[in-house]
Amino acid sequence: MKKTIIMISIILGAAFLIFVLPVLVIGYMMSHEVQKVKDAYGYSNEDIIEYVEEEHDFEVEVLRNEGRDPGSKGLHVQDARVRQMEDDQLEFDIFINTFGRITGDNYKEIKQRFDLNQAYRNSELFHDLQQLGFINLSFGEESDDPQFYIALPENRYMADRETLQMLFDALPLLKKLQAEVAKEGYELAEVSVHGANLVIDADYQSPEDLGNQFAARNIPSFVYQFIEDDRDQLREILPQLQSYDFNKDGNNSMLECYEIVEYHQCHAYELNLYPYEDPEADHDFFRYDDENDRKNLFQAIMEIKKIELPIKKIRVNSVYSPENPDDQLYSEEELKARDEIVHFAKRTVEIINFDKLETAKDIEFIY
């Protein structure tokens, strides 16, 4: 009898260790984590003020604390904005996660930028950069501002030779500034010039070489020189394109430069065609397998090839086509006759090797 009792006790003890104890441990850990969440939970103004006082040892006033964003169905909590009551009276953000917990802030980043602006405002380095002609020198105020910002003087433009010479002459000063602020733990790899980012450590052989590399990385800031003249060439064939049912709304943004090699001209353009959607037609969209649609597209491409512009890509918007690009070799009717289900949709496609097309049947779409 005693052996039986001992055996039962051993079995029960083993069962407790194997099944019950882990559940208790997990339950304790979960309750501990829940309590931690409860302790840190909250994003009221009082919670925020208390957090800053504990984290940074100064008082703030809450400027903005909008709470949960209705547009996200309440899943996203918007960050709060506070301002120091004394000292520098800096404004900074308090980060709040989906669960309503304060996860941190960007005070140190904003304080660092503020201190750098104060330290360099009347410095010899800033003075030398201003002597070259640059204005509004700043390390920014917000944590997501450019690392360093400089502006061009009035009536000076990005692609001016004088501007490129200024930037080339400024490189030694910018590298010196880069080395100095690095000692303060501040990363300075790029300079924003009216929103265009100049890489400081790139190998620039001359002002022109700097212009070429600068433009290649910041195409939108350089297209102003030539885009309207190039679009004028396109406007000359717009009536022909419209006769083939493309760009009937006169879309003026159909030509986009996507590659620059030399800063004063576009090396590669993308041309966007927008098929006309006629609600009274048998189908009010461009079909990949419609003979007439493909014929119109072929004629439009022939007109485009007459323009003396470096058009390297042609994209056609809202083309009704099968999900698998390989299936465009077959008509919709042929594909629907298959045993498997084939999905179709309107999508933007690109025409490959359009400069070598000989017939409408040769057109192939990639997407």
Buried (B, 14 or more C-beta within 10 A) or exposed (E): EEEEEEEEEEEEEEEEEEEEEEEEEEEEEEEEEEEEEEEBEBBEEEBBBEBBEEEBEBEBEBEEBEEBEEEEEEEBBBBBBBBBEEEEEBBBBBBBBEEBBBEEBBBEBBBBBBBBBEBBEEEEBBEBBBEBBBEEBBBBEEBEBBBBBBBBEEEBEBBBEEBBBBBBBBBEBBEEBBEBBEEEEBEBEBBBBBEBBBBBEEEBEEBBBBBBBBBBBBBEBBBEBBBEEBBEEBEEBBEBBBEBBBBBEEBEEBBBBEBBEEBBBBBBBBBBBBBBBEEEEEEEBBBBBBEEBBBBBBBBBEBBEEBEBBBBBBBBBBBBBBEEBEBBEBBBEEBEEEEEEBEBEBBBBBBBEBEEBEEBEEBBBEB
